[in-house]
Amino acid sequence: MEWSGRRWLVTNRHVVTGRDQTSGQPLSSHGGVPDRVRIRTAPKEGWIEQILIDEDGKTHWFEHPTLGSEADIVCFEVPPSVGVPEHLSPRHILADRADPISVVGYPMGATGVGDAAVWATGFLASAIDDAEGYDSKPVFLIDCRTREGQSGSPVYLFRRGMLSTLSGDIHADPGRSWSELVGIYSGRIRNGTDIGMVWKAKAVEELLVAADLKTQTYTSLPDNFLRMSLSAPSAGGGRS
């Protein structure tokens, strides 16, 4: 994600800690937790290794400036070669409960054609713009069939052919489509349900602002912070 002229990776806190956000217990059946993660730089071009916890036990990610560990979103800076730049923009697509919404990720490690992400589409289960979100956090709910591997996925409103805006305008164009990033998916509210949680774009913006302010004195990442690796990672993902 692009912010202040720098590239950031935003994901879930439980992905980098390897622990359940509520209980704090390891998500792995083996009890292991990660100390690093590998990230695709660009399709079929290689991977970088991001250190999460160094030898001194220091964590190398940024948490939300006010919610801290209560927020299941974190970020860290990555080189410009990582991913496709995405930008946060003011809300403009009109959307309410029961409107379609898409989680774009890798369910059970699955990919689309050419390693493209999979668009899992469901419906809004609560309003995006409610002042008080789910569980009194900046979170809204969706009803979508999600699985492991989709934690930390971007969530989009996507419209094709016709668009209604928050300002009351209506655009009709059969050959055009519109999309808007509205949050980061962080898993289902509990096992046995398809109701999932999405951290609002506003909370992501607050996270990025704080991370940028804390690191703006640095002109580049330390040499030992990221290490190149051309080997593909093993399949798997966080909880969903």
Disulfide bonds with the S-S distance in Angstrom:
none
